[in-house]
């Protein structure tokens, strides 16, 4: 018998999580396997040199580092695919934790059990942290295993730093979604607002190199903190401190 909200949340999502973890591991492996092909392609290198650097910066691409394993994965995996997946997952779980429970009428049943409301929220938050952490860990372990095979040149500190940052990025939006769901009680409204906030935050960071008026707003974007100083290449950065503080 499941004795806590935390273990019930984990148990209820066990099948879906298998697909999430395996799927992200396979996707990460596929992206990593493309690196040797692009690295050895002169045509692709010429394309990068001719492409406007401002547009490359929108997707975290740097001409000088993209031909390295760390630069390539920073742009392809950790600046684009990874954030989309982890934020989508965190928002989905965040909506289910509060707004969907309220809509389905199960929240009243849950609150009727002899558990403090604060404990329920904390346990659901911990469940979100563990589940999203499993996806991020799947990506990291896959890259760690493929690092020598595809000559990615990744260091442990960089891989750990970017994985931590990606996990915290998901928690920021996941916990914000939980809070929104508690106020709105509507899954559709909660998911829409949370997704909108995520898109605006990405836009502010990605387009700050093109529009000067976005320079200050970009400093408030969790994406800016997450990508600060390219953690996969350079290890932990001060931006991760802001992610920790925001996700608490």
C-alpha positions in Angstrom: 0.0 0.0 0.0 1.3 3.4 -0.9 1.8 5.5 2.2 2.5 9.0 0.9 1.5 11.4 -1.8 5.1 11.3 -3.1 5.3 7.5 -3.7 1.8 7.5 -5.2 2.8 10.2 -7.7 5.9 8.2 -8.7 4.0 5.0 -8.9 1.2 6.4 -11.0 3.7 7.7 -13.6 6.0 4.7 -13.6 4.9 3.5 -17.1 5.0 6.9 -18.7 8.4 7.6 -17.1 9.9 4.5 -18.8 9.0 5.9 -22.2 10.2 9.4 -21.3 13.6 8.1 -20.0 14.2 5.7 -22.8 13.0 8.1 -25.4 15.2 10.9 -24.3 18.2 8.5 -24.0 17.6 7.4 -27.6 17.1 11.0 -28.9 20.3 12.2 -27.1 22.2 9.3 -28.6 21.0 10.1 -32.1 22.0 13.7 -31.8 25.4 12.8 -30.4 25.9 10.3 -33.3 25.5 13.1 -35.8 28.4 15.1 -34.4 31.2 13.2 -36.3 29.3 13.7 -39.5 28.9 17.4 -39.1 32.4 17.9 -37.7 34.0 16.3 -40.8 31.8 18.1 -43.3 33.6 21.1 -45.0 30.3 22.2 -46.5 28.7 22.5 -43.1 31.7 24.5 -41.8 31.4 26.9 -44.8 27.6 27.3 -44.0 28.4 28.3 -40.4 30.9 30.9 -41.5 28.5 32.5 -44.0 25.5 32.4 -41.6 24.8 35.7 -39.7 26.3 35.3 -36.1 23.3 37.0 -34.6 20.9 34.4 -35.9 23.3 31.6 -34.8 23.2 33.1 -31.3 19.4 32.8 -31.2 20.0 29.0 -30.9 23.1 29.1 -28.8 25.4 28.4 -31.7 28.9 29.8 -31.8 31.0 29.3 -35.0 34.2 28.9 -32.9 32.9 26.2 -30.7 30.2 24.4 -32.8 32.7 22.1 -34.4 33.6 20.8 -30.9 31.5 18.2 -29.1 30.7 20.6 -26.3 29.7 23.4 -28.6 27.7 21.2 -30.8 25.7 19.6 -27.9 25.3 23.0 -26.2 23.5 24.3 -29.3 21.6 21.2 -30.4 20.8 19.4 -27.2 21.0 21.8 -24.3 19.9 25.1 -25.9 17.0 23.7 -27.9 15.8 20.1 -27.6 16.6 19.6 -23.9 14.8 22.7 -22.6 11.7 22.1 -24.8 11.4 18.5 -23.5 12.1 19.2 -19.8 9.9 22.3 -19.7 7.0 20.6 -21.5 7.3 17.7 -19.0 7.5 19.9 -16.0 4.5 22.0 -17.0 2.5 18.8 -17.7 3.3 17.4 -14.3 2.8 20.8 -12.6 -0.7 21.1 -14.2 -1.6 17.6 -13.0 -0.4 18.3 -9.5 -2.8 21.1 -8.7 -5.2 22.3 -11.5 -6.1 18.9 -12.8 -6.7 17.5 -9.3 -9.0 20.5 -8.7 -10.9 20.0 -11.9 -11.4 16.3 -11.4 -12.6 16.7 -7.8 -9.8 14.6 -6.4 -8.2 17.6 -4.6 -11.0 17.7 -2.0 -10.5 13.9 -1.3 -6.7 14.4 -1.0 -7.1 17.3 1.4 -9.5 15.3 3.5 -6.8 12.8 4.6 -4.9 13.5 7.8 -1.9 15.1 6.0 -1.0 18.8 6.3 -1.6 20.8 3.2 2.0 22.0 3.2 3.2 18.4 3.3 1.0 17.6 0.2 2.5 20.5 -1.8 6.1 19.6 -0.7 5.6 15.9 -1.7 4.2 16.8 -5.1 7.1 19.2 -5.6 9.6 16.5 -4.7 7.8 14.1 -7.1 8.3 16.6 -9.9 11.9 17.1 -9.0 12.6 13.3 -9.0 10.7 12.6 -12.2 12.3 15.5 -14.2 15.7 14.6 -12.7 15.3 11.1 -14.1 14.9 12.5 -17.6 17.9 14.8 -17.3 20.0 11.9 -15.8 19.1 9.7 -18.8 20.5 12.4 -21.1 23.7 12.8 -19.1 24.4 9.0 -18.8 23.8 8.6 -22.5 26.3 11.3 -23.3 28.8 9.9 -20.8 28.6 6.5 -22.4 28.9 7.9 -25.9 31.6 10.5 -25.1 34.6 8.2 -26.0 32.8 6.5 -28.8 32.1 9.7 -30.8 35.0 11.7 -29.5 32.8 14.3 -28.0 35.5 15.6 -25.7 33.1 16.3 -22.8 34.4 16.8 -19.3 32.6 15.6 -16.2 32.3 19.0 -14.6 30.7 20.5 -17.8 28.2 17.7 -18.2 27.3 17.8 -14.5 26.9 21.6 -14.6 24.7 21.7 -17.7 22.6 18.8 -16.4 22.1 20.6 -13.1 21.1 23.7 -14.9 18.6 21.9 -17.2 17.0 20.2 -14.2 16.7 23.5 -12.3 15.3 25.2 -15.5 12.5 22.6 -15.6 11.8 23.0 -11.8 11.4 26.8 -12.2 8.6 26.4 -14.8 7.2 23.3 -13.1 6.8 24.9 -9.7 5.5 28.1 -11.3 2.9 26.0 -13.0 1.9 24.3 -9.7 1.4 27.8 -8.2 -0.7 28.9 -11.1 -2.8 25.8 -11.0 -3.6 26.4 -7.3 -5.0 29.8 -8.2 -6.8 29.1 -11.5 -8.1 25.6 -10.9 -8.2 25.2 -14.7 -5.7 22.9 -16.5 -6.1 24.6 -19.8 -5.6 28.1 -18.4 -2.7 27.0 -16.2 -0.9 25.2 -19.0 -1.5 28.1 -21.5 -0.2 30.7 -19.1 2.8 28.6 -18.1 3.7 27.8 -21.7 3.3 31.5 -22.6 5.7 32.6 -19.9 8.2 30.0 -21.1 8.0 31.2 -24.7 8.3 34.9 -23.6 11.4 34.0 -21.4 13.0 32.2 -24.4 12.2 35.0 -26.8 13.8 37.6 -24.5 17.0 35.6 -24.2 17.2 34.4 -27.8 16.5 37.7 -29.5 18.5 39.9 -27.1 21.4 39.9 -29.6 19.2 41.3 -32.3 17.2 43.9 -30.3 18.8 46.2 -27.8 15.6 46.8 -25.9 15.6 43.1 -24.9 19.0 43.3 -23.2 17.6 44.1 -19.8 14.6 41.8 -20.0 16.9 39.0 -21.0 18.8 39.3 -17.8 15.6 38.3 -16.0 15.0 35.2 -18.2 15.7 31.8 -16.6 17.1 30.8 -20.0 19.8 33.5 -19.7 20.8 32.1 -16.3 20.7 28.6 -17.5 22.9 29.3 -20.6 25.3 31.7 -18.8 28.9 31.1 -19.8 28.0 27.9 -21.7 28.1 25.4 -18.7 28.8 22.3 -20.9 32.1 23.9 -22.0 33.0 25.9 -18.9 31.4 24.2 -15.9 29.2 25.8 -13.3 28.3 29.5 -13.5 26.7 32.2 -11.3 23.5 31.9 -13.3 22.8 28.5 -11.7 22.6 30.3 -8.3 19.6 32.3 -9.6 18.0 29.2 -10.9 18.3 27.6 -7.4 16.8 30.7 -5.8 14.0 30.9 -8.2 13.0 27.3 -8.0 12.9 27.2 -4.2 
